[in-house]
């Protein structure tokens, strides 16, 4: 089935540890996005990538890093520099032009 | 310039009512305006979208009205149902650049 897959669904991290969230799509989409969702704050853009081996910072990139080595994959690393990492993280992808973005089911990260 | 402002933050209507959610933008380069629906614990899903060369678009019970000169657009849900209870996000983008979302509107439809 075509779609976008995020894993894991739930993730617990100890303070001071880096953690990587996975995002894979088999839709042959060019662009991929990472968003953070906090209650009452909507979807805030962390990073996005329009093409392999290239990505741009969004509005809240500090404390996060990404890579885009393959068209299908756009992993997000939450580093220990991110002061408040507990949130719901959403990955999305879309083609060029006036097309819809497809979202994964999200990863809920909790720092313990 | 990159923001999309959405209101209201929450909305409560009775079944059959017509909730209206409004969004405004500044960047005139935006040329695609989608609306997404999100249920708790799930990723958002596209509901309906519009381009600025059209003033209105209707799909089933959902209608987008677009006012290019005012840089505003809105979502109307006709004959709302309890199953429409969800969070709604407007968004704006151009090509495959940033997809910018509004802050969301939590809609509750009571029987």
Interface residues (C-beta under 8 A of the other chain):
Chain A: X30 X31 X33 X35 X40 X41 X42 X43 X44 X45 X48 X50 X56 X58 X59 X90 X92 X94 X95 X96 X97 X98 X100 X101 X102 X103 X104 X105 X106
Chain B: X2 X6 X9 X31 X32 X34 X36 X41 X42 X43 X44 X45 X46 X49 X51 X89 X95 X96 X97 X98 X99 X100 X101 X102 X103 X104
